[in-house]
Amino acid sequence: MPQATILVIDDQESARTFFGRYLEEVGYKVLLADSVTRALELVGAERVDAVVTDLRMPGMDGLAGLRELKARDAQLPVIMLTAFATVETAVQAMKLGAFDYVKKPFEPEEMEIILARALEHRRLIEENQKLKAEVAGRFRLENMVGRSAAMLKVFELCRKVAGADVPVLVTGESGTGKDLVARALHGLSPRAQKSFLSINCAAVPETLLESELFGHEKGAFTGAERSRPGYFRQADGGTLFLDELGEMSMAAQAKLLRVLESGELIPVGSETPVHVDVRLVAATNRDLEAHVAAGRFRKDLLFRIDIVGVRIPPLRERREDVPLLVAHFLERARVAPGAVPPRLNAAAMRILLDYPWPGNVRELEHAIEHAVLVARGEEIGPDDLPPRLRDADGRKAAWQDPALAEGSYRDARSAFEKVYFREVLARAGGSVSRAAKLAGIHRGTFHEKLNRLGIAAADDADDGRGDGD
């Protein structure tokens, strides 16, 4: 991660020089400007990650500068400083897009925390923009998204077999998206313009499943007041998706095998075969080989269906897909057409990355829907997530402790830093060099912070990764 660049704008040389030196000491690259005009030149010449600007200056003031800066880079965090704070000015600054509004004099450590929030805010926006591009690009197959090696293999296999007119068996835990694979196979096949029908074999009583699948004649059984074509005949020319195949009775399995082998079915109550042209996709979360061994599933049917097998890995095995899925679900969960979807902050994303997801992708989708509905602002935090996710996290952020409100500012800052540096170190796999790069500060400074906070870390000075500059 490149070293973050902070632009400080102040017409008083002593103020900007002092603050600039402080920011350099804590690991930032600093640009200094004595006017908004000079600041705009610097912004045009190189990347600036955040701006701290005085409000009252000769010529173009801070508010006018804020307008110009946001016009050049809408995502640029701008922090306003003033010794003459008024509610009206603060409201105006925030309406123009200021990230924060700070009254002079201020503690440099206080500004350091605000800058850390501003940089994290910008990082999340840029990451979300990147994720949106990825969702729309090669990390997508129909309504499925993923960038893990396992899911990219699933996408590749689906593209290869979609055009082949053979049965496909999709396996995976509940909630992994087996139905989406079936729809993708249909959508990418020559049958895409024909019907796609789906039936959950576990949701239909055993006595009615044969009738639902193969149809029946009028009077075939009590209550059969008229003939019905059944799912196979309705899907003629298209694709039929049989979910929860392992719940099908042995009698229904025998009829299904006949359809697959001959392309013919016999409706319940009839003796006349009916020809159908249907591509079958089946799914199960059961171990069908174990069912065969237990005498609950036909071995010949398993061989006939499992010509091509697609296994969908559970979400806990592909956690790198979580941010991409979150971006996908946030787009779908817009509260109104054209509305800007909220974004997750780093703490909420960490909870999602750590959660084991027993309900897989379906559970994640519902969690995002919940968060969007309860979030009050543009940012989703841990408190907006479903309680079970927060409880499972088991790690109450230090700065959420109500007891800190009774302590000093220094205590609160120390608690924040402990959590922050531990999180960055964990994201970097324990490597101080990599963690320093993620934090955007010098490796030596990062080490000093760890020592001061009492956080143990392995010494990787000779790991060949550089010193974090």
C-alpha positions as CSV (number, residue, x, y, z in Angstrom):
1,M,0.0,0.0,0.0
2,P,1.5,3.4,-1.0
3,Q,2.3,5.9,1.7
4,A,-0.8,8.2,2.1
5,T,-0.3,11.8,1.0
6,I,-1.9,14.6,3.1
7,L,-2.2,18.1,1.8
8,V,-2.2,20.8,4.5
9,I,-3.5,24.3,3.5
10,D,-3.0,27.2,5.8
11,D,-1.8,30.8,5.2
12,Q,0.1,30.8,8.5
13,E,3.5,29.4,7.9
14,S,4.1,28.4,11.5
15,A,0.8,26.5,11.8
16,R,1.2,24.5,8.5
17,T,4.9,23.8,9.1
18,F,4.3,22.5,12.7
19,F,1.4,20.3,11.7
20,G,3.1,19.1,8.5
21,R,6.1,17.9,10.6
22,Y,3.9,16.1,13.0
23,L,2.2,14.2,10.2
24,E,5.5,13.3,8.6
25,E,6.7,11.9,12.0
26,V,3.7,9.6,12.2
27,G,4.3,8.2,8.7
28,Y,2.4,10.4,6.2
29,K,3.8,12.1,3.1
30,V,2.9,15.7,3.4
31,L,2.3,18.5,0.9
32,L,2.1,22.1,2.2
33,A,0.2,25.0,0.5
34,D,-0.2,28.6,1.7
35,S,-3.3,29.2,-0.4
36,V,-6.1,27.3,-2.1
37,T,-4.7,28.3,-5.5
38,R,-1.4,26.6,-4.7
39,A,-3.2,23.6,-3.3
40,L,-5.2,23.2,-6.6
41,E,-1.9,23.1,-8.5
42,L,-0.6,20.4,-6.2
43,V,-3.8,18.3,-6.5
44,G,-3.5,18.5,-10.3
45,A,0.1,17.4,-10.2
46,E,-0.1,14.3,-8.0
47,R,-2.4,12.1,-6.1
48,V,-3.6,13.5,-2.7
49,D,-5.4,11.1,-0.3
50,A,-6.8,13.7,2.1
51,V,-6.8,17.5,2.7
52,V,-6.7,19.5,5.9
53,T,-7.5,23.1,5.2
54,D,-8.0,26.3,7.1
55,L,-11.3,28.1,6.6
56,R,-10.4,31.7,6.7
57,M,-7.6,32.7,4.3
58,P,-6.9,35.7,2.0
59,G,-8.2,35.3,-1.5
60,M,-10.1,32.1,-2.0
61,D,-11.3,30.8,1.4
62,G,-11.7,27.3,2.6
63,L,-15.3,26.9,1.6
64,A,-14.5,28.0,-2.0
65,G,-11.5,25.7,-1.9
66,L,-13.7,22.8,-0.8
67,R,-16.0,23.3,-3.8
68,E,-13.0,23.3,-6.2
69,L,-11.3,20.3,-4.5
70,K,-14.5,18.2,-4.6
71,A,-15.1,19.2,-8.2
72,R,-11.7,17.8,-9.1
73,D,-12.0,14.7,-6.9
74,A,-15.5,13.9,-5.5
75,Q,-14.1,11.2,-3.2
76,L,-11.3,13.4,-1.7
77,P,-11.8,13.7,2.1
78,V,-11.5,17.4,3.1
79,I,-11.2,18.3,6.8
80,M,-12.0,22.0,7.6
81,L,-10.2,23.9,10.4
82,T,-11.4,27.2,11.9
83,A,-10.9,29.3,15.0
84,F,-14.3,30.9,14.4
85,A,-16.6,28.0,14.5
86,T,-20.3,28.6,14.0
87,V,-23.2,26.2,13.4
88,E,-24.1,27.8,10.1
89,T,-20.6,27.5,8.7
90,A,-20.3,23.9,9.9
91,V,-23.6,23.0,8.3
92,Q,-22.5,24.7,5.0
93,A,-19.2,22.9,5.0
94,M,-20.8,19.5,5.5
95,K,-23.4,20.2,2.8
96,L,-20.5,21.0,0.4
97,G,-19.0,17.6,1.2
98,A,-16.5,18.2,4.0
99,F,-15.5,15.0,5.8
100,D,-15.2,16.7,9.2
101,Y,-15.2,20.2,10.8
102,V,-12.6,20.8,13.6
103,K,-12.3,23.9,15.8
104,K,-8.9,25.4,16.5
105,P,-6.9,24.8,18.6
106,F,-6.8,21.0,18.3
107,E,-4.7,18.2,19.6
108,P,-2.5,16.7,16.8
109,E,-3.4,13.2,18.0
110,E,-7.1,14.1,17.6
111,M,-6.5,15.1,14.0
112,E,-4.5,11.9,13.4
113,I,-7.5,9.8,14.4
114,I,-9.8,11.9,12.1
115,L,-7.3,11.4,9.3
116,A,-7.2,7.7,9.8
117,R,-11.0,7.6,9.6
118,A,-10.9,9.8,6.4
119,L,-8.3,7.6,4.7
120,E,-10.3,4.4,5.6
121,H,-13.4,6.1,4.3
122,R,-11.7,6.8,1.0
123,R,-10.2,3.3,0.8
124,L,-13.6,1.7,1.3
125,I,-15.2,3.9,-1.4
126,E,-12.4,3.0,-3.9
127,E,-12.6,-0.7,-2.9
128,N,-16.4,-0.6,-3.5
129,Q,-16.0,0.9,-6.9
130,K,-13.4,-1.7,-7.8
131,L,-15.8,-4.5,-6.5
132,K,-18.6,-3.1,-8.6
133,A,-16.4,-3.3,-11.7
134,E,-15.5,-6.8,-10.8
135,V,-19.1,-7.8,-10.2
136,A,-19.9,-6.6,-13.7
137,G,-16.8,-8.3,-15.2
138,R,-15.2,-11.7,-15.3
139,F,-16.1,-12.5,-11.7
140,R,-19.7,-13.0,-12.7
141,L,-21.7,-15.8,-14.2
142,E,-25.3,-14.8,-14.7
143,N,-26.5,-14.0,-11.2
144,M,-23.5,-15.5,-9.4
145,V,-20.4,-13.6,-8.4
146,G,-17.1,-14.8,-7.0
147,R,-13.4,-14.3,-7.5
148,S,-12.0,-17.2,-5.4
149,A,-10.2,-20.0,-7.3
150,A,-12.9,-22.4,-6.4
151,M,-15.7,-20.3,-7.9
152,L,-13.8,-19.3,-11.0
153,K,-13.4,-23.1,-11.6
154,V,-17.2,-23.5,-11.2
155,F,-17.8,-20.6,-13.7
156,E,-15.4,-22.2,-16.2
157,L,-17.0,-25.6,-15.9
158,C,-20.5,-24.1,-16.3
159,R,-19.5,-22.3,-19.5
160,K,-18.0,-25.5,-20.9
161,V,-21.0,-27.7,-20.3
162,A,-23.8,-25.3,-20.8
163,G,-24.1,-26.1,-24.5
164,A,-23.8,-29.8,-24.0
165,D,-27.2,-31.5,-23.9
166,V,-26.4,-33.8,-21.0
167,P,-27.7,-33.9,-17.4
168,V,-25.8,-32.0,-14.7
169,L,-25.7,-32.8,-11.0
170,V,-25.1,-29.8,-8.8
171,T,-24.0,-30.6,-5.2
172,G,-23.4,-28.4,-2.2
173,E,-24.7,-27.3,1.1
174,S,-28.0,-25.5,1.5
175,G,-27.8,-21.8,0.6
176,T,-24.7,-22.1,-1.7
177,G,-26.6,-21.2,-4.8
178,K,-27.3,-24.5,-6.6
179,D,-30.4,-23.0,-8.2
180,L,-28.3,-20.1,-9.6
181,V,-26.0,-22.7,-11.3
182,A,-29.0,-24.3,-12.9
183,R,-30.3,-21.0,-14.2
184,A,-26.9,-20.1,-15.5
185,L,-26.6,-23.4,-17.3
186,H,-30.0,-22.8,-18.9
187,G,-29.2,-19.1,-19.7
188,L,-25.9,-20.0,-21.5
189,S,-27.4,-22.9,-23.4
190,P,-29.1,-23.1,-26.8
191,R,-32.3,-23.7,-24.8
192,A,-32.2,-20.2,-23.3
193,Q,-35.3,-19.0,-25.1
194,K,-37.4,-21.9,-24.0
195,S,-38.9,-22.6,-20.5
196,F,-36.9,-23.0,-17.3
197,L,-38.9,-24.8,-14.7
198,S,-37.9,-25.7,-11.1
199,I,-39.4,-28.1,-8.6
200,N,-38.2,-28.9,-5.1
201,C,-38.7,-32.6,-4.6
202,A,-38.6,-32.3,-0.8
203,A,-41.5,-29.8,-0.9
204,V,-44.0,-32.0,-2.7
205,P,-45.6,-35.0,-0.9
206,E,-44.3,-38.3,-2.1
207,T,-47.8,-39.3,-3.3
208,L,-48.0,-36.3,-5.6
209,L,-44.5,-36.0,-6.9
210,E,-44.9,-38.4,-9.8
211,S,-48.0,-36.5,-10.9
212,E,-46.3,-33.2,-10.6
213,L,-43.3,-34.4,-12.7
214,F,-44.9,-36.7,-15.3
215,G,-48.5,-35.5,-15.4
216,H,-51.7,-37.4,-15.0
217,E,-54.9,-38.3,-16.7
218,K,-58.4,-37.2,-15.6
219,G,-59.7,-39.7,-13.0
220,A,-56.2,-41.3,-12.4
221,F,-56.7,-40.9,-8.7
222,T,-59.1,-39.3,-6.2
223,G,-59.3,-35.6,-6.8
224,A,-57.9,-35.8,-10.4
225,E,-60.8,-33.9,-11.9
226,R,-58.8,-33.0,-15.0
227,S,-55.7,-34.0,-16.9
228,R,-52.4,-32.2,-16.1
229,P,-49.3,-32.2,-18.3
230,G,-46.7,-32.2,-15.5
231,Y,-43.4,-30.4,-15.3
232,F,-41.5,-32.4,-17.9
233,R,-44.1,-31.7,-20.6
234,Q,-44.3,-28.0,-19.6
235,A,-40.5,-27.7,-19.9
236,D,-40.4,-29.4,-23.3
237,G,-37.6,-27.8,-25.3
238,G,-36.2,-26.2,-22.2
239,T,-34.6,-27.0,-18.9
240,L,-36.0,-28.7,-15.8
241,F,-34.3,-28.2,-12.5
242,L,-35.0,-30.9,-9.8
243,D,-33.8,-29.6,-6.5
244,E,-33.3,-31.9,-3.5
245,L,-33.1,-34.9,-5.8
246,G,-32.1,-37.2,-2.9
247,E,-35.6,-36.9,-1.4
248,M,-37.3,-38.6,-4.4
249,S,-39.0,-41.9,-3.9
250,M,-37.7,-45.1,-5.5
251,A,-40.8,-45.3,-7.7
252,A,-40.3,-41.8,-9.0
253,Q,-36.6,-42.5,-9.5
254,A,-37.5,-45.4,-11.8
255,K,-39.7,-43.2,-13.9
256,L,-37.1,-40.5,-14.1
257,L,-34.5,-43.0,-15.3
258,R,-36.9,-44.0,-18.1
259,V,-37.3,-40.4,-19.2
260,L,-33.5,-39.9,-19.2
261,E,-32.8,-43.1,-21.2
262,S,-35.6,-43.0,-23.7
263,G,-36.9,-39.4,-23.8
264,E,-40.4,-40.8,-23.0
265,L,-42.7,-40.6,-20.0
266,I,-46.0,-42.2,-19.2
267,P,-48.4,-39.9,-17.3
268,V,-50.1,-41.3,-14.1
269,G,-53.2,-43.2,-15.2
270,S,-52.2,-43.6,-18.8
271,E,-50.5,-46.3,-20.9
272,T,-49.5,-44.1,-23.8
273,P,-45.8,-42.9,-23.8
274,V,-45.3,-39.2,-24.4
275,H,-42.0,-37.9,-26.0
276,V,-40.3,-35.0,-24.3
277,D,-37.1,-33.0,-25.1
278,V,-35.9,-31.7,-21.8
279,R,-32.4,-30.9,-20.4
280,L,-32.2,-32.0,-16.8
281,V,-30.2,-30.3,-14.1
282,A,-30.5,-31.8,-10.6
283,A,-29.2,-30.7,-7.2
284,T,-28.8,-32.2,-3.8
285,N,-27.1,-31.5,-0.5
286,R,-27.1,-35.2,0.3
287,D,-24.4,-37.8,-0.2
288,L,-26.0,-39.8,-3.0
289,E,-23.4,-42.5,-2.9
290,A,-24.2,-43.1,0.7
291,H,-27.9,-43.2,-0.3
292,V,-27.1,-45.8,-2.9
293,A,-25.2,-47.9,-0.3
294,A,-28.2,-47.6,2.1
295,G,-30.7,-48.7,-0.7
296,R,-32.4,-45.3,-0.8
297,F,-31.2,-44.2,-4.3
298,R,-30.8,-46.1,-7.5
299,K,-27.2,-46.6,-8.6
300,D,-28.1,-46.6,-12.3
301,L,-29.9,-43.3,-11.9
302,L,-26.9,-41.8,-10.2
303,F,-24.6,-42.9,-13.0
304,R,-27.1,-41.5,-15.6
305,I,-27.5,-38.1,-13.8
306,D,-23.9,-37.5,-12.7
307,I,-22.4,-37.3,-16.1
308,V,-21.1,-33.8,-15.2
309,G,-20.8,-32.9,-11.6
310,V,-20.6,-29.3,-10.3
311,R,-19.7,-28.8,-6.7
312,I,-20.5,-25.4,-5.1
313,P,-18.1,-24.9,-2.2
314,P,-19.5,-23.5,1.1
315,L,-18.9,-19.8,1.8
316,R,-16.6,-20.6,4.7
317,E,-14.2,-22.2,2.2
318,R,-14.1,-19.1,0.0
319,R,-14.1,-16.1,2.3
320,E,-12.3,-14.0,-0.3
321,D,-15.7,-13.9,-2.1
322,V,-17.4,-12.1,0.8
323,P,-16.6,-8.5,-0.2
324,L,-17.6,-9.2,-3.8
325,L,-20.9,-10.7,-2.7
326,V,-21.5,-7.8,-0.3
327,A,-21.1,-5.3,-3.1
328,H,-23.4,-7.4,-5.3
329,F,-26.1,-7.6,-2.6
330,L,-25.8,-3.9,-1.7
331,E,-26.5,-3.0,-5.3
332,R,-29.6,-5.2,-5.3
333,A,-30.8,-3.9,-2.0
334,R,-31.2,-0.2,-3.0
335,V,-34.0,1.3,-1.1
336,A,-35.1,3.2,-4.3
337,P,-34.2,3.2,-8.0
338,G,-31.1,5.4,-8.5
339,A,-30.4,5.6,-4.8
340,V,-26.7,5.3,-3.7
341,P,-26.4,2.1,-1.7
342,P,-24.8,2.3,1.7
343,R,-21.3,0.9,2.2
344,L,-19.9,-1.3,4.9
345,N,-17.2,0.2,7.2
346,A,-14.1,-1.8,8.0
347,A,-15.4,-3.1,11.4
348,A,-18.6,-4.5,9.9
349,M,-16.6,-6.1,7.0
350,R,-14.3,-7.8,9.5
351,I,-17.3,-9.4,11.2
352,L,-18.6,-10.7,7.9
353,L,-15.2,-12.1,7.0
354,D,-14.8,-13.9,10.3
355,Y,-18.3,-15.3,10.5
356,P,-18.6,-19.0,9.6
357,W,-21.8,-18.6,7.5
358,P,-23.6,-21.9,8.3
359,G,-26.4,-20.6,5.9
360,N,-23.9,-19.8,3.2
361,V,-24.6,-17.2,0.6
362,R,-28.3,-17.1,1.3
363,E,-27.6,-16.1,4.9
364,L,-25.1,-13.4,3.8
365,E,-27.8,-12.0,1.4
366,H,-30.3,-11.8,4.2
367,A,-27.8,-10.2,6.5
368,I,-27.1,-7.4,4.0
369,E,-30.8,-6.9,3.5
370,H,-31.2,-6.5,7.2
371,A,-28.3,-4.1,7.5
372,V,-29.6,-1.9,4.6
373,L,-33.0,-1.6,6.3
374,V,-31.8,-0.7,9.7
375,A,-28.8,1.5,8.8
376,R,-29.6,5.2,9.3
377,G,-26.8,6.8,7.3
378,E,-24.6,6.1,4.3
379,E,-22.4,3.7,6.2
380,I,-23.2,0.3,7.7
381,G,-21.5,-0.5,10.9
382,P,-21.4,-3.6,13.3
383,D,-24.6,-2.4,15.1
384,D,-26.5,-2.6,11.8
385,L,-25.7,-6.3,11.3
386,P,-28.1,-9.1,12.6
387,P,-27.4,-9.8,16.3
388,R,-26.3,-13.4,15.7
389,L,-23.4,-12.1,13.6
390,R,-22.3,-9.6,16.3
391,D,-22.7,-12.2,19.0
392,A,-20.6,-14.7,17.0
393,D,-17.9,-12.1,16.5
394,G,-17.2,-12.3,20.2
395,R,-14.9,-9.3,20.1
396,K,-16.4,-6.1,21.3
397,A,-14.4,-3.2,19.9
398,A,-12.5,-1.4,22.6
399,W,-13.9,2.0,21.6
400,Q,-17.4,0.7,22.0
401,D,-16.9,0.2,25.7
402,P,-19.1,2.7,27.6
403,A,-16.5,2.8,30.4
404,L,-14.3,4.7,28.0
405,A,-16.6,7.7,28.2
406,E,-15.6,8.1,31.8
407,G,-11.9,8.0,30.9
408,S,-9.5,10.5,29.3
409,Y,-9.1,11.2,25.7
410,R,-5.6,9.6,25.9
411,D,-7.3,6.3,27.2
412,A,-9.8,6.3,24.3
413,R,-7.1,7.0,21.7
414,S,-4.9,4.1,23.2
415,A,-7.9,1.7,23.1
416,F,-8.6,2.7,19.5
417,E,-5.0,2.2,18.5
418,K,-4.7,-1.2,20.1
419,V,-7.7,-2.5,18.2
420,Y,-6.6,-0.9,14.9
421,F,-3.0,-2.1,15.0
422,R,-4.0,-5.6,16.0
423,E,-6.5,-5.7,13.1
424,V,-3.9,-4.5,10.6
425,L,-1.4,-7.0,11.9
426,A,-3.9,-9.8,11.6
427,R,-4.8,-8.8,8.0
428,A,-1.1,-8.9,7.2
429,G,-0.7,-12.4,8.5
430,G,1.5,-11.2,11.4
431,S,4.1,-9.6,9.1
432,V,5.1,-6.2,10.4
433,S,6.4,-5.1,7.0
434,R,3.1,-5.9,5.2
435,A,1.1,-4.4,8.1
436,A,3.1,-1.2,7.9
437,K,2.3,-1.0,4.2
438,L,-1.4,-1.6,4.8
439,A,-1.4,1.2,7.4
440,G,0.6,3.5,5.1
441,I,3.3,4.2,7.7
442,H,7.0,3.5,8.0
443,R,7.9,0.1,9.3
444,G,10.0,1.5,12.1
445,T,7.1,3.8,13.2
446,F,4.8,0.8,13.1
447,H,7.2,-1.2,15.3
448,E,7.4,1.7,17.8
449,K,3.6,1.8,17.9
450,L,3.4,-2.0,18.6
451,N,6.0,-1.7,21.4
452,R,4.3,1.3,23.0
453,L,0.9,-0.5,22.9
454,G,2.3,-3.8,24.2
455,I,1.4,-5.7,21.1
456,A,3.7,-8.7,20.3
457,A,4.7,-9.3,16.7
458,A,7.2,-11.5,15.0
459,D,10.4,-9.8,13.8
460,D,10.4,-10.0,10.0
461,A,13.2,-7.5,9.3
462,D,14.8,-9.9,7.0
463,D,11.8,-11.2,5.2
464,G,12.7,-9.4,2.0
465,R,9.5,-7.3,1.8
466,G,11.1,-3.9,2.4
467,D,10.6,-1.5,5.2
468,G,7.2,-0.1,4.4
469,D,8.2,3.1,2.7
